[in-house]
Amino acid sequence: MNPKMVLFGAGKIGRSFIGQLFARSGYEVVFVDINAAVINALNEKRRYKVVIKSDSDETIWVENVRGVLGSEKQSVTDELAGADIAAVSVGQKALPFILPVIAAAIERRYSEKKKPLDIILAENMRNADVYVFDELKKIVSPSVPLKDCVGLIETSIGKMVPIMPREEELKDVLQVFAEPYNTLILDKKAFKNPIPAVEGLAPKENMKAWVDRKSFIHNFGHAVVSYIGYLYNPKFVYLYEALAVKSIKDFTRIAMKEAAEILMKKYPGEFTVEHLSDHIDDLIKRFENKALGDTIYRVGCDLKRKLSRNDRIVGLLMEGLAMKMPVDNVLFTLVCGLCFKAVGENGEMFPADVEFHNELNSRGPKFILHNLCGIPSHESEIAYKTLCFYKNIENLFKEKIK
């Protein structure tokens, strides 16, 4: 029998990346999701296609897959009880809803004297392992030695998957577009069982450094292009349109290199200047992939999350300040984010971004900086500088993006 992975989340990353890697390496992949249309299609077809978008499109067929509805808790527990490995790719907001069934499966596996359950946390979330462990500890019976029964494997999800055009979704609910990049960086030390022999896995010793590389280089670079691209021309739709403007591309590289300096200072000896410079150049080239069609809206929206204390901009800003590093370009990107109002294919802003701007307009930027961005009150100097940047954004923008 093939080894089995149970994968919570049959979304774009789940299907195009995690499920694809394991299925193509001989695993049966059982998706758990609340989307009945997707689950029904998986059970009917037992395969789906991933379209790799580059100069010439390539179609990958992912076989040996099926699905279980998330509402069928007993069935999900049964699947987990017999799984060789599990993974979650549901988004931070949905994590609390799947943890009770995972807890039940851990208790059952312990009572049946089965091996520990390794769970790959395929979330764009810093310290996901700590969060999941703390939440499971509240649910799992105290008689179960949780640390011995579960391996929580942090990842760095670098694969870019754009929003699917509506007409393509209507053609095939299972197909998904993705870029060629296909490497899953994960925490080597977190596995309780041997690391699976899956092509594309890249285990790392110092996982926190690589999670921060993703957040503070890749995600931050995305923020720079989307927020500055939107301010430069609100009619821009795609990342490649913004990067076709030389001043935007130049500033993006400068800002990402400022971030790289902070990262190297935080993790001495983990990264070299050459490694991070090459990584930045590669990312910008991937951002420019016209075939991928990644949008400024997708990359920039959800301001309450992306401008929060521990995310790509403010998290980087606070790290830089703590080490007395230059942060002006990071700060400028934050201010541009405060001005971001891009709309999606339906002509509307992301719903939470409407709420964000209502609060910004009614309570002012100082409230946003302290209460949503999480810049502490004792950082009055940086808050004051941010407010000055915000009040003079038009002139500052002209000066930096000529």
C-alpha positions, 0 to 999 in steps of 0.5 A: 500500500502507498503511504498516506498523507492527510492534507487539510486544505484543498486550496491553491497551495494545498493542491498545487504544492503540498499535495502535488509534491507528495502525490508525485512521490508515491503518496495517497493524498487525502484532502480535507476541506469544507468546499463540497464541490472540490471534495466531490470532484476529487472523489469523482476524478481522483486526479487534477491538473496543475498548470505551470505558468512560464514562457511555455505552459506545462500541465502536471497531472496529480494522481491518487487523490481523494477527499473528505468533507471537513464536517465529517469529523469521524471520517477525518479522525479515521483518516488521521488515525491511519495516516503516515503524515499530515499537513495543514494549508488552511490559513491562520483564521481557519486553524482553530476549526481543524485543531479539535479533530487533530487533537482527537486523532492524536489521542486515538493514535496514542491509545492505539500505540501508533507512531507519532503524527508529523504535521507539516504546517504549510502556512505563511505564519511565523511561529506556527509550530508554537501557536499550534502546540499551545492550542493543542495543549488546551484540547488534548487530554493531560494524560497524553504526552503531546510533545512525544505524540506530534511533530509540528513542522514549520515551513517556508512557503515560497511557491507563488499561486495567483488568483484563478480567473473566474472563467478557468474555475468554471471550466474545471474546479480542480485545476490550479495555476502555479509558477515553476518553483517547487521547493518546500523548505521545512524544519529538519529538527521537528520531525518525530519520524524519518523525513519522507523521501519526497522530491522537492523537500529541503530540510533546514537546521535553523528553520526560524532563519528561513521562515524570516527569510520568506517573510522579510525578503519574499513577502516584504518584496511583494509588499514593496511592488504592490504598494508602490506600484498601486500608488504609482498607477492605481490602474496597474493590475499585474506585478510585472506592470509595476516592475516594468517601471525602472524606478519601481524596480530599482527601489524594490531591489534597494528596499529588499537589500535593506531587509537582507542586511537586517536578516543577516544581522539577526542570523549571523553566519546563516546567510551570505550577501551573495546568497541573499543578493542572488535570492533577491534577483531571482525573486524579482525575476519571478515577480515579473513572470507575465505568464503567472499573471500575479496581481497587485491586488492579490499580493497587497490586499488583507492589510489588517494581516499584512501590516500587523506587528509580526508580519512582513513589514512591521515585523521587519521594521521592529527587528531593524530598530532593535538592532539599530539598522537603517529602516527608512525604506521599510518605513516608506513601504509601510506608509505606502501600505496605509494608502493601498486601495486596490480592487480585485477582478470584481471591481471591489476592495478586499472586505477587510481593507474597507474596514481598515480604511474606515478606521484609518479615516475615522480614527486617524493613522496614529490609532492604526499604527498603535492598534493594528500595526502594533507599534508600541507606544514607547516607540514614539520616535518611529511612530512620529516619523511614520506620521510625518512620512504619511502626511508628506507621502506625495512629495516623498513618493516623487522623491523616491520613485522618480 
